[in-house]
Amino acid sequence: MGGASQKSKIFIEVDCPVVLAGEELKGNVHLFISSITDNLVLTLELFGGEKVTYLMGGEADWYNNRVDYPQSGGVLCREKMLSCGFYSFPFAFRTSKKLPGSMKTYDSYHKASISYILSAEATANNLKTLTTTTPVIIRQYIKQKQMLEPSPKLNQLKHFNFVSNKKTSFKVDISKKSFRPNENVYMQITFDNCDCEDNLKTIEITLHRNIHFEFCSGRKSDRDQVVMSYVHKIRVPNDSPLLMNCKSVGFSFLLDFKDKHIEGCGTSFGKIIESKYFFEVTAKFGNYAAPVRIFVPVIIEPEELEPKVCEMFDGRIEMPVSTIEME
């Protein structure tokens, strides 16, 4: 199954590289041993952290700030002796709910990211240390309170405007609170324009991403990014010239992210980085009525990734499953 001319190899294969914080990363560590090995120790660890690079306006120096999370993991297996050959060590690695979601964003003046690496290492008496890594994506575990807290930039925004000197009620319902890029969103708009004779003409929807980061101790900055936009035109039947008093409009649209906003997307609440999303929904009436605007927080999930498949370990020997819990 192997010879002295072949080199020992190691590879991590994760069943699903995107996992919700608090759930298990499952997969296999594949190992090829080219000669008889004794006292093998195989460890599995998760590394993660936040990193910010920022060029402040009017200053020539770049600021760098980072937070490294304590590494977590443990021993996957110990074997007194293994003959040369291919081996697979299945694992179930339970992550912590406290891990912030993965994310990445950048422009000409800043870079911010939260990233994770799963690492495996094999050591033995007569074996050169083998290491391998693979990136994994952590989905943010959301508490209801976190989702409803407004971003710093939203604190001063009004959720209602006025039409013809009368308060206009305007309600937005969406099919769910969590979406991925290129997923359909169903939205229901209910409004009362208080007998105003101006028709509802259009509903404009913009998905914003608000990035809040600390680029050095006590100094923070914000970025507002327009991820996508959609316009829904209202068609009024000929026999019903006015849309008045508690009308409801339902429609769907595609979360068609601009290319640069797909990679690294996701809601995240880190120690020095926050990434939040919200819909800005604007109802526009006729020429004599002010538009009505409301802001709806929403969770954006990272895009799905295809797992890396290792094809060189056919005919391998399956070892017992090991479970590792994060502290």
GIKAWO-V394020 format. One line per field, one symbol per residue. phi: phi as a letter, one per 20 degrees, with the letter a starting at -180 (. if undefined). burial: 1 if it has 24 or more other ideal C-beta (glycine too) atoms within 12 Angstrom, else 0. Layout:
BEGIN
phi = ???
burial = ???
END
This chain:
BEGIN
phi = .abffeefcbbdcegcfdbfgodeedrcdecddebgcclfcddccddbrdbccbdfgndeeeecbbcefgfcqreeaccfbcefqdccdfbcdeeefeffffabbabfdbcbbccccecccdcbgdcfgdcbcbfcddefedegfffefffgfegeeeecdcclmcfdebccddfbdcbdgmdeddcddcbcelmfeeffebcdcceddddcbdebgmdcbccddeeabbcdeedegfecfcdclleccdacbefeffgfeefnfqfbcefccccccbeedceddffdcffdcbddfbedefffdfffdededfmfeedffddcdff
burial = 010000011111111011111001111111111110100111111111111111000000001011001001110110100101111111111111001111111000011111111111111100100111011111111100000000100100001010100001010101000111101010101111100101111111111111111110000111111011110101000000001000101010101010001101111111011111111111111000111111111111111000000100100100100101010
END
